[in-house]
Amino acid sequence: MNEGGSHDGGIHVVEWNWGGDRGRERPGLPWFGVFLVVFGGLLLLQQVAPEFRAAGSLVVLAVGLAFLISWVASRRTAALYVGAIVTAIALPNVLTDAGLISGDGWGTLAIGVAFLAIALVRATSRGGWGWQLVLGALLVIVGGSTVASHLSGVPEIGRAVWPLALVLIGLAFVLRGIARR
């Protein structure tokens, strides 16, 4: 179309883009992609050469801590979640490889603590406690009871954990329902 609105037989080009970022690229690296490449590469390296397990755990821990530092600087929610979860996955392996902890349950406990930390961050930034609190509490209870069962002098409480957790969660819902009235 020419300026007068009639067709002149030429080619008309229409440009489609997302939002107001016309002609601009998004700054920075796609950190999630970088994380997936590093994490996947380390998992493959551990399969090929098991002697690199400790080094791989340290690198994964460093990646998790880097995401947490990124969250402190940018306050991006994704950096908090990735940083907390990756750190929680790597930390028990690093501590086990260093001979500081042993036994089952440490990974579950660490991930539970990570979700409790995320819930605390949400609550302090007026986002509410959210599902992270419930999931974190359950994982801490299960992981903590498993870790406690390996400690000397601590009675076996693992069989009572799930029923007790269900009772506590049910109580929380009942009390919340009563408070809304």
Secondary structure, 3 states (H helix, E strand, C coil): CCCCCCCCCCCCCCCCCCCCCCCCCCCCCCHHHHHHHHHHHHHHHHHHCHHHHHHHHHHHHHHHHHHHHHHHHHCCHHHHHHHHHHHHHHHHHHHHHCCCCCCCCHHHHHHHHHHHHHHHHHHHCCCCCHHHHHHHHHHHHHHHHHHHHHCCCCCCCHHHHHHHHHHHHHHHHHHHHHHHC
